[in-house]
Amino acid sequence: MTTVSRETKARLECFAEVLAQWNAKINLVSPRDMRFVWPRHIDDSLQLVPMIPEGATITDLGSGGGFPGLILAIATSNPVTLIESDQRKCAFLREAARLCEANVTVIPKRIEAATPEPADIITARALAPLEKLLGWARPLLKEDGFCLFLKGIKAQSELTDASRDWHMTHSIIPSRTDPGGAIIKVSDFKRVV
């Protein structure tokens, strides 16, 4: 597990409790995943923390149950914008952010319709293929910003598929929590013309 301060650990424990309460009413994570919420979801999100500069603005796409965006807001105190189209999940995100004292703004819209200020970093986890993520991220990212996408075993093939339509600088960082997973870091990307 990622080492965090005692205060941050307490806020993450608060998040886990709120998640368990809300998950009984709305599907935020698979019910069978609830007993593995720390290694499978919280620690998976926390592995991005060392890659995030202090004060960098973050926009998280398809925030759902708060992974990784809300976890990053709790762990870093950086300002995080959460984009989520499901109104019930937005209600959860607002309540969890309030109780965990996280610096977040929740935008209750589809990603294509959201118009937040461009961010330094775009994140997403288990949302869509890389090619689609890049299309959503491009208008939401500052010119010198970068993306951190948590991916599963198809990370390399998604990168190969996306490179047909996108020029990009990228790196693949092995996941610390999922032996078959990876973090794809992308910057300087634009569509092939």
C-alpha positions in Angstrom: 0.0 0.0 0.0 1.1 3.6 -0.7 2.3 5.3 2.5 0.2 8.2 3.5 0.0 10.5 6.5 -2.2 9.6 9.5 -4.6 12.4 8.6 -4.9 11.2 5.0 -5.4 7.6 6.1 -8.3 8.7 8.3 -9.9 10.6 5.4 -9.5 7.5 3.2 -11.1 5.4 5.9 -14.0 7.9 6.0 -14.3 7.5 2.2 -14.3 3.7 2.5 -17.2 3.9 5.0 -19.2 6.3 2.9 -18.6 4.1 -0.2 -19.9 1.1 1.7 -23.0 2.9 2.8 -23.8 4.3 -0.6 -22.9 1.1 -2.4 -25.8 -0.7 -0.7 -28.1 1.7 -2.5 -26.4 2.4 -5.9 -23.8 0.4 -7.7 -20.5 2.2 -7.3 -18.3 -0.9 -7.2 -19.2 -4.6 -7.6 -20.6 -5.9 -4.3 -18.1 -8.7 -4.3 -15.3 -6.1 -4.6 -16.3 -4.3 -1.3 -14.2 -6.5 0.8 -11.2 -5.7 -1.4 -11.9 -2.0 -1.7 -8.5 -1.0 -0.3 -6.1 -3.0 -2.6 -8.4 -3.1 -5.6 -9.7 0.5 -5.7 -8.1 2.8 -3.2 -4.5 1.7 -3.4 -4.9 1.3 -7.2 -5.8 5.0 -7.3 -3.1 6.0 -4.8 -0.3 4.7 -7.1 -0.8 7.8 -9.2 0.1 10.2 -6.3 3.9 10.2 -6.8 3.3 11.3 -10.5 1.2 14.4 -9.5 3.1 17.7 -8.9 1.9 19.7 -5.8 -0.8 22.1 -6.8 -1.4 20.6 -10.3 -5.1 20.8 -11.4 -6.7 17.4 -12.2 -9.8 16.5 -14.2 -11.0 13.0 -13.7 -13.2 11.5 -16.5 -16.1 9.2 -15.6 -15.5 9.5 -11.9 -18.1 7.0 -10.9 -17.3 5.7 -7.4 -14.5 8.3 -7.0 -11.6 6.3 -8.5 -9.1 7.7 -9.1 -10.2 11.4 -8.9 -11.7 11.6 -5.4 -8.9 9.5 -3.9 -6.3 11.8 -5.5 -8.1 14.8 -4.1 -8.1 13.3 -0.6 -4.4 12.2 -0.9 -2.9 15.3 -2.5 -5.2 18.2 -1.5 -4.8 19.3 -5.2 -8.0 20.7 -6.8 -9.8 18.0 -8.7 -12.7 18.3 -11.1 -14.9 15.1 -11.3 -16.9 14.6 -14.5 -19.7 12.1 -14.1 -23.0 11.9 -16.0 -24.9 9.7 -13.5 -26.8 12.0 -11.1 -26.9 9.4 -8.3 -23.1 8.9 -8.5 -22.7 12.7 -8.5 -24.7 12.9 -5.3 -22.3 10.3 -3.8 -19.2 12.1 -5.0 -20.4 15.4 -3.4 -21.3 13.8 -0.1 -18.0 11.8 0.1 -16.0 14.9 -0.8 -17.8 16.9 1.9 -17.2 14.3 4.6 -13.6 13.7 3.6 -12.8 17.4 3.2 -11.6 16.9 -0.4 -11.1 19.9 -2.8 -13.4 18.8 -5.6 -15.8 20.2 -8.1 -18.4 17.8 -9.5 -19.6 18.4 -13.0 -22.9 16.4 -13.6 -22.6 16.0 -17.4 -21.4 13.7 -20.1 -17.7 14.2 -20.8 -18.4 15.6 -24.3 -20.7 18.3 -22.8 -18.4 19.3 -19.9 -16.4 22.6 -20.3 -14.2 22.9 -17.2 -11.0 25.1 -17.2 -8.2 23.1 -18.9 -6.4 21.0 -16.4 -2.7 20.1 -15.9 -3.6 16.4 -15.6 -6.4 14.2 -16.9 -7.1 10.9 -15.2 -9.5 8.0 -15.9 -9.8 4.4 -14.7 -11.7 1.5 -16.4 -13.7 3.9 -18.6 -13.0 3.5 -22.3 -10.4 2.5 -24.8 -7.4 4.8 -25.0 -8.3 6.1 -28.4 -11.6 7.4 -27.1 -10.1 8.7 -23.9 -7.6 10.8 -25.9 -10.5 12.4 -27.9 -12.3 13.3 -24.7 -9.1 14.5 -22.9 -7.6 16.7 -25.6 -10.0 19.8 -25.2 -9.9 19.5 -21.4 -6.1 19.4 -21.0 -3.6 22.3 -20.9 -1.1 22.5 -23.8 1.8 21.3 -21.6 -0.3 18.8 -19.5 -0.4 15.1 -19.5 -2.8 12.2 -18.9 -2.6 9.2 -16.5 -4.9 6.4 -17.5 -5.2 3.3 -15.3 -5.5 0.3 -17.7 -5.8 -3.5 -17.5 -4.1 -6.2 -19.5 -5.1 -4.6 -22.9 -2.9 -1.5 -22.3 -0.4 -2.3 -25.0 -3.0 -3.2 -27.6 -5.0 0.0 -26.8 -1.8 2.0 -27.3 -1.2 0.3 -30.6 -4.8 1.0 -31.7 -4.6 4.6 -30.6 -1.3 5.3 -32.4 -3.1 4.8 -35.7 -5.1 8.0 -35.1 -2.9 9.9 -32.6 0.6 11.2 -32.5 1.7 11.1 -28.9 4.5 10.9 -26.4 3.8 8.0 -24.0 5.1 5.7 -21.4 3.8 2.5 -19.9 4.3 2.2 -16.1 3.6 -1.3 -14.6 0.8 -1.2 -12.1 1.8 -1.9 -8.5 -1.6 -3.3 -7.6 -2.6 -5.4 -10.7 0.0 -7.8 -12.1 -1.5 -7.5 -15.6 -2.3 -3.8 -15.4 -0.5 -0.6 -16.3 -0.6 3.2 -16.2 -0.4 4.8 -19.6 1.1 8.3 -19.3 0.4 10.4 -22.4 1.5 13.9 -23.4 2.0 16.0 -26.5 -0.8 14.3 -28.4 -2.8 15.3 -31.4 -4.8 13.6 -34.1 -3.2 12.3 -37.2 -4.3 14.5 -40.1 
